[in-house]
Amino acid sequence: MGDEPYTTQRETKPSGSSRHSTSPHQAAYASQRAEVLFACYRRGDANDPERYVAAIAAVLSLYDVDLIREVTDPRTGIQTTEKFAAFMPNAGELKVYCEALASRHDRLKHLGSRRVPEPAHRHLEAPPPTPGDLANVFVPVAHPKYSRICEWAKTADPRLWKYDVGGIWAGYNALDNIGAVGRTMGNVAQELAASIREKRAQAASEAAE
């Protein structure tokens, strides 16, 4: 047995959310919160209550005040977890729990400090003007005012017209101004609605006779 190799406990360092030095105020607060944690369990669960509270306070004092409060709060602390709901944690278990919670806080803090990328659509610029990009009405060659529209296009804004197979495209407002509006989807819809109303009126009249 004397030849067995001995082992030493690995030294652990508190995470970024914990303090490397403990102030008297922090130590006193950790002691108070250790008593709060101890009070959440049956008093007989600890063999030596005073030393248990001292050990718990020593672990808690490694961390900042906010984390100490969260770990020991009866509403959010370690005693609300399934593993430690009925049995109080020892000092080592408490330290593991605190380290996990401190690491989580560090990750959230890191994510919160990252620059949020702006949506790509905010950087999209409007396409540059091109000839015919405002022409939205097609006027076929057979239209009675096709020649008039062609004359108008000679001096009009190039964005308002463009030639196509079988006719010319032109801006609706421009055509309206020169009294040569072609058939748009709006015109077709209006004509269809008028036709439906006419058929309904005719059917009603025949039913009345």
C-alpha angles and dihedrals in degrees: 000000000000090000094059112117114247123228131211127212113257113246113240125202123215115252125252092273093059130077122250092211129038121225121211090248091051092048091051091049091048089052091052092049091047088059089050090053092047091050090060091069136056108280093228093063092082120067092207110020095188094052091043092055090046092052093047091048091051090056095044092050089067091070137062123270096255093054092046090053093048094048095050101036109115089223100050108010137106090277090068092063120097094241095053101029093104105017124053117238121245121233094268094050090048091052092051089051093048092049092052091049092046091050090051090052090050092052092049091048091050092049091047092054094052117105111253110230114235117239112270093236091068089067096048113111125210113263114258117261114271132187111276097009090127095045107108105155123075116214113192123219090250092061110116092233098041093112091049091053091050090054090049091051091060091073101021128104108282089229091064099060145029134171121243138174108297098005148348135289117223140171114271095226092049092051090047090054093054093042096245106110114163127210111290129182087263091056092049091050092050092049091049092050091049091050092051092050091050093051092048092050090049092050091049091050092051091049091052092054 
